[in-house]
Each structure stands twice: as structure tokens, then as C-alpha cells.
């Protein structure tokens, strides 16, 4: 088998078309990866500048009432890691900035794609586009005639008469072309490693990315080689392989995606906001002194401090009301945003299951997930941003309630020293070990597909192939 693979590679290097194509691919991959790295670094610089600017504004706030500062709010920026330049996933659509303020849980905004005039079906040119579409397509063109050419020239009969197993020949042909695809993949990974700012987690993610793409390439090459052996001429083998590839990459994702949305539909934006507004109105209104729920809280607080009027309270009742208002709002946000997140998780799981009939779906899911740009990582960021929002607003309300002011004294203020003492928002992309369980289905589907193609070649070649 080693001799067959070596002979195939010798033939590759004798073919000028393959040499020129390889050079073009390497140059393209190098350029795209470099541009992705440069763009990613620029975005990180802009984001870092914006974060520092927002923090400086917060620390430089003029003396004001803490609750007024809660309405002023702050911003959380979704961090970028170096792999975002490899596969941007959903980041260009979802946005990367969220405002954090009192009384409301905002949605993330300012997506790069929403401000772009050059949105296309495939999005921006990333190395993932070349790895998922161009390289597999090139491997198909290399593999589709690997055995049918041998049959047309009658060389296959000669090899078999000399004692070479057709199964062994098919595996060798597949491996030789697969190794070519792996070489192009490794070029991308190495360039990404050399020019990016890496750490141990990034290297782990890159290793898993290499593993995922490697399995997918093997599936593509092996099926193409099998079709090449199965049919008498190149055109038939190529036509069927391209039909399967187009079905996997274009039609099935769209069909399955629409089906998933029908099975687990998300509420409309208007319906979502209306229901939340209605439920939110059932809680304490921190800005309505005649609200009955506020009156009940007042009686409870007076009894707790054993006084008969708000003016005798040693604390500021207004701050208590504001925080109680926030606590009820948090329950509403958790219910409705949590319901949406659960629906999205169900959609993702159902879409991942399609990997058992479409390995491209599994590769796409793994590519985004391992680069930290899929819905799982996005929801993790939103959760941490919301936790910080609650910490921020509670800190301000507690200062309003227990900082030394009296009930009704809305002119009471705190200076910038207090605002500087409030911790800034900090978020790092979670380590892949903590997220890997979300992609078990994807890894399983790719491995199952690889076993299927091995079994097909092992047991179907000698039985069904007409030489």
C-alpha cells in the first residue's frame, strides 16, 4: 500500500495542473489566513479602545444619584479570539455589543454584517470557506478518476492479475488523495498558529479542528474513490459525487434548517416583547409611589426595622424598592429569555442530528464551535453579561439604599470614587474542555460516516465492481 501511495504522489508531482493548483491553493490559504489574522487584530484593537473609553466614562461620571447611574448603564463587548478570523460563525449576524442598564435586559446589537453593503450567501472570505468548500471540491476532482482511469486504460486488470487486491488499491488511492487534503489543511493550521496570538486552549481547539476536517476529507475522498471504482467512466463518477456534495452542502442544510424552525419555532420579536412587558407590569413599579405592591413592601420593611414611618427608617426605602423591582424583572427575563435559549438549544441539537445523514452539517457545527463562534459560545457570553448587569444594578441600588441617604432624598449623590470601586466587566472565551460535551453528536456522526465508507469499500468493492 505504501508503494501505491508513493506512486500516486509521484504522479501528482508530474502533473503541472496539480502543481499549479497546489501553489494557488497555498497562496490563497496563506492570504486568507493572514487577512483574517490582521482583521481580527484590528477588531481587537478597536474593541479594546471602546472598552477603555466606556470604562473611563464610567469612572469619570459626575456626582449623581446611584439609581440615575443605573439608567446611564454601561456596555459589555463580546471578546474576539484569534480563531474568529478562521470561522466567524454567527458573530457577524448576532452582533458584539450589549448595553447593560437598569429595568431591562437588552439584546446584543451592532453586528458587523448589519452595517455591511457586501453581504453574500457565503459571507466574508474566511479560511473556513476554503476549507469547507474549495478544498473538498478540489479533492473530488482529483479522486473521481482515480480508478475509472485505471479501468479505461486496462491497467486495473493488469494490477489485479499481478495479485493486487482491488480493496487495497481503493484504500491506497483514497489515502493518497486524502493526505494531499491533509497537507493543505495543515498549511492553514500552521499559518494560523504562527501568526496568531495563541495559548494552550487555542492549540487544543486547532488540534480538534484538524481532526474534524481530516475526518470529513476522508469521507469525501473515500466516497468519490468508491464511485470512481463503481462506474465505468469518469463522467458518471463525477456527476454522482457532485450531486451528493451539492445536496449535502446546499440543499439539505436549508431543508433541515427550515424543518427545525418549524418544529421548534421562536416567538416573533413583537410577541416576545409584548408578553414580557405584560408580565413585567405585574411586579413592583419602582417609579410609581401609589403602586399597591410597593405599599405592601413598605409595610414589610417598616415592620422589619420596627418603625412607623419611612422617615424613621435608617435606610433609603427607594433603593429597596428599586432592587425589588429588579429582582422581579430578573424572574421575567429568566423565564422568557431562558425559554428562547432553550428553544435555540433544541434547534441546534436537532440540526446536529442531521449530521448522521449529512456529514457537512457536523463539520460546520464543529468548525464554528471549536472556533468559539457558534450559538453555544454566544449564549455563554450573554449569560455572563447578564450576570454582570445584575451585579452592577444591585451594587448601585444597595448604595442608594444603604449608603447613608434617607427615603425621598433623590438629590443624594455619590462621586467618581464609588463608581471606580465597581468592578468592570470581564469575560474570556470558555476553555474547550468545558464546552466539548455540546459537540459529541457532531464527532459521533463524522466517526460513524468514516466507518461507513470503510465498510462500503471493504465489503462492496470486490463484490460489485465490474472491471
N, C-alpha and C positions, 0 to 999 in steps of 0.2 A: 504493500500500500504506500509506503514511503517513496518508493521509486516512481509510482504513478503520480503522486502529488508533486514530486520534484520535476518530473517530466512536464506536468501541466504548467508549472511556474516557468519553466524554460520556454514553453510555447507562448506564455503571456509576454515575456520579455522580448520575444522575437516579433511580436505584433506591434507595429508602430501605433496603431489606433489605440490599443490598450495603454501603451506608454504615454502617449499624449493625453489621453483621457485621465490617467492617473495623476499626471502632473497638474492638469487642470483642476482635478478634484482637490488635490493637496493645497494648491494655491487658493482655491475658493474657500476651503475649510479654514485655512490659516487666516485669510482676510476676514471671514465672517466671525471667527472666534476673537480675533484681535479687535474688530469693531465692537463686538459685544462687550469685551472687557473694558474698552475705552469708554463706551457709552455708559456702562454700569458705574464706572468710577466717577464720571461726570455727574450722574444722577445722585450718587452718594455724597458728592461734594455739595451739590445744590440742597439736598435734603439735610445734611449736617448744618449748612448755613441757615436754613429755615428753622431747624430745631433750636439752634443757638439764639436766633433772632426772637423766636417765640418765648424762650426762657428768659431772655434779657428783658423783654417787655413785661413778663410776669413779675420778675424781681424788681422792676422799676415802677411798678404801679404806685400811683399817688395814694395817699392815705384815703381809705374808703371803708365802708361797711363790709364785713366779710360776705354777707349774702349778695351784695352787689357784685363782688368779685366772682361769686359763683355764676352769676349771669354773664360776666365777662368771659369766664372759662379759659380753656387752654386747647392745645392741639396735640394729637398723637400721630406720629409718622410711622408708616409701615416700613421696617428696615429692609435694605437690599443686601443680599449676599452675592458673591461672585457668580454663582450658578444661575442667577436671574438672567444673565446675559446669554446663557446657553439655551434656556427654555423659560420664557416669561410667563407661560401658563395663563392664568386668569387675571394676572396683575394689571395688564393693560386695560382690562374691562372694568374691574371692580374698583379701581382707584387705590390711593395710598395715603390719604389724609383723612382724619376724622376729628370733628370738633367735640370737645368734652365740656359740658356745661350742666347747670342745674335744671331739674324738672324734665329733662328729656334725654333719651338715648338716640343719638343721631346715627345716620347711615354714613358709611365711608364714601368720600367723594374725590373729585379731581383725578379721574383716571386719565392716563396719557392718551389712550385711544379716543376718548370722548372729545379731545381737543385736536385730533389729527385730521388732516384732509386727505390722507393717503391710506385709509383703511381698506384692506383687501381681504379676500376669503381666507388666505393663509396667514394674514397678519404680517408683522415685521419679519425681516430676514434674520433669523437666528440659526445657530448651528443645528438645532433640533429639526429645523425644516429640511436641511440637507440630509441629516442622519435618518429621518423618518421617511422621506420621500425619494430623494435623489439617489442615495446610495443603494437602497433596496431595488429601485428601478434599474440601476446600472448592473447590479448583481443578477437580476432576471435576464437581462440581455446577454450577460456572459454565460449564464448557465443553460439557457433554453436550447442551445445547440450542442451541448457538451456530449450527449450520447447519440442524438439523432444524426449528427455529423459523422460519427463513427459508423453508424448503420448505413448511411448513404454511400460512404466510401468503401464499404465492406470490411473495414478494418476491425470492426467489432467481432465478426466471425473468426477472424484470424486470432484475435486475443483469446477468445473462448476456446478455440481449438488448441491453443498453447497451454490451456489449463487454468486460465484466469477466471475466477468467479464473477458473474455479472453483478451479484450483490456487492462484492468487494470493490469492483470497478465503480459502481454507482456511489458508494460511500466515499471512495477516494476522490472522485470528481467533485462531489459536494464539498468535501473538506478543503480541497484546493481553492475553490472559489470563495468558500466561507472565510478562509484565512486571509484572503485578499480584502474582504469586507472588514474583518477584524483589524487589519493593518490600517485602513482608513479611519476606523473608529479610534484606534489608539493614537493616531496622529492628532485627532481632535482633543482627546483627553489630555495628552501630554502638553499640547499648546495651552490648554485651559489651566493646567497645573503650573506651568512655567510662568505665565504672565498674570495669573490671578493672585489675589491675597488669600492664601489658603490656611486652613487649620486642620486638625485631626478629623473633625466632623465632615469637612468638605472632602477630604480624601476618602473617607468611608462612603460618602454619597457618590463620589466619582467611581469607586470600585463597583458599587451596586448598579450604577448607570451602565458601566461597561458590561457587566454580567447580563443585564436586561436586554440591551441592544444586541449583544452577542447571541443570545438565545433566539431572538426574533430573526436575525440574519440567517441563522442556521435553518429555521423553519422555512423561510422564503427560498433559500438556495436548495434545500433538500426537496421541497415540493416541485420546484422548477426542474431540477435534475430528474426527478421521477417522471414528470410529464414528458421530458425530453426522451426518456427511455420508453415511455408508454406509446408515443406516437411515432409514425414512420417518417415525418418530415418536420422541419424547424417551424414552419408557419403554424401548424396545428398546435404544437407545444407552446409557442409564444403566445398565440391567441388565447388559449385557455388560461395560461398563467396570468396574463394581463387582465383577463376578465375577473379572475379571482382577486387579484390585487386591487383593482378598481372597486370591486364590491366591498372588500374589507376596508379600504381607506376613504371611500367617498359615500357610497350608498348606505351600507349597514350602520355606520355611526349616526347618520342623520335619521334613519328609520327608527333605530333603537332609542336614540335620544328623544324623539318625539313621543315614542311609546312610553318611555319613563315619565315624561312630563304629564302624560295623560293619566297614568296610574297613580302618581304622587304629585298632584297639582299644587302649586303655590298659590296663596290668595293674591288677588290683584293689589297693587300698591294703594289704591283708593280704599278698597275694602279693609286692608290691613290697618291703615291709619284711622279709619272711622271706628273700627272696633276698639282699637287701643284708646282712642280719645274718649269713647263712651265709658270704658272700664276705668280709665284714669279719673274721670269726673266723680266716681263713686268714693274716692278716698278723701282725705283731709285736704282742703284748699288752703295752702299756706298764705295766700294773699287775700282771703275772704274772712274778715273778723266775725261775720254773722253765721258762719257755717256751723251746723249742729254738731258735726263730728269734732270740730275744733273746741266747741264748748264742753263736750264730754272729756276731751283730753285735758282741758283746763281744770275741770273738777278733779280729775285723777291726779294731776300734778300738784294742785293745792293740797290735796289730802296727803300726798307723799311727803311734802315739806311742812305739813301741819300749820298752814297759814290760811287766812280767809280771803285774801285778795292778791291779784297779780303784783301790785306794787310792793307787797311784803315779801315776795319771792327773792331769794338771794341770787337767783339766776335770771337770764333773759328768756321768758317763755316763747318769744318769737322764734328764737333759734331752735327750741324744742319742736315747735310746730313745723318749721321748715324741714327738719330732719325726718319727722314723722311722715311728712308729705313725700319726701324722697324714698323712704322705706316702702311705702305703699306703691309708689311708682315703680320701684325696682321689682316688686312682685308682678306688676303688669308687664314690664319689659321682659322679665324672665319667662313669663307664660307665652307671650306672642312671638318674641324674637326666638325663644327656645323652640317653639313649635316650628317656625320656619327653618331653623338649623337642623331639627330632626328630619324634616321633610327633605332637605338638601342631602343629608347623610343617607337617607333611604334611596334617593335618586342615584347617588354616587355608587352605593352598593349594588343596586340593580344594574347600573351601567357597567360596573366591573364584571358582573356575571356574564355579560355579553362576550367577555374575553374567551369563554370556553367555545364560542363559535367564531370569534374574530380576534386573533392574537394582537392585531394592531390596537384594539381598544385597551388591552392590558399594557402594551408598550407606551401608549400615550399617557395613561394614568400613572405609570411608574416614572416616566420622564418628568412630568410636572411635579409629582410627589417628591421624588428624590432631589429635584432642584429647589424644592420648598416653595412652589408657586401654585399649588392646587388649592381646592376648597378646604381641605383639612387644615392646612397651614394658615389659610386666610381666616378661618373661624377661630383658630387658636389666638391669632393676633387680636381679633375683635373681642374675644373673651378677656384677654389681658388688658386691653384698652378700657373696657367697661369696668373691670375691677379697679383700675386706677381712677376712673371718673368717680366711682363711688367713694373711694378713699379721699379724693380731692374735695368733693362736696361735703362729705361728713366732717372733714377737718375744718372747713370753713364754717359749717353750721355749729359745730361744737365750740369753735372760738366765739361765735356770735352768742351762743347760749351760756357758756361758762367762762368767758374771757374777762368778765368784770362789768359788763353793761347791764342795764335794767330793762325790763319789759317796756316796749314802746319807744325806746331811745334809738331811733333809726339813724341818728346823727353820729352815733358812736362809731369810731373808725379804728383801724389798725394800720400800721405803717409798713414800709417795704421790708423791715426786719422780719416780720411774721411771714410775709409772702416768700422770702428767701428760705425760711425754715421748712417750707412744704417741699417734699421730695419731688424731683422731676420724674416724668415717665421714662421708663427704661424697658426695652424689650429686645431679646435675642431670639433668632430662629431656633426652635427646639431641636435638640440632638436627634439624629435619625433613629437611635435606639428607642426613643420614647414614642415614635410615630410609625415604626415599621409594621406594627400589627394591622394598620389600616390598609396595607398593600399585600397581605397574604394571598388574597384571591387572585391578584394580578400575577404574582410569582407562580402560584399553582397552575394557572391557566397556561402560562408560557411553558412551564416544565411539562405539563400534560401534552401540549401540542408538539413539543420536541420528541417525546416518547412516541406519539402517534406517527410522526413522519419516519422515525427509526423503524417502527414496526411495519409500516407500509413498505418501506424499501426492503426490509429483511424478509418478509413473507410474500410480497406480491411481485417482486421483480422477476424472479426465476419462473414463477408460475404463469404470469400473464403477458410477459413481454415477448413480442414476436420479433425475432432477429431478421 
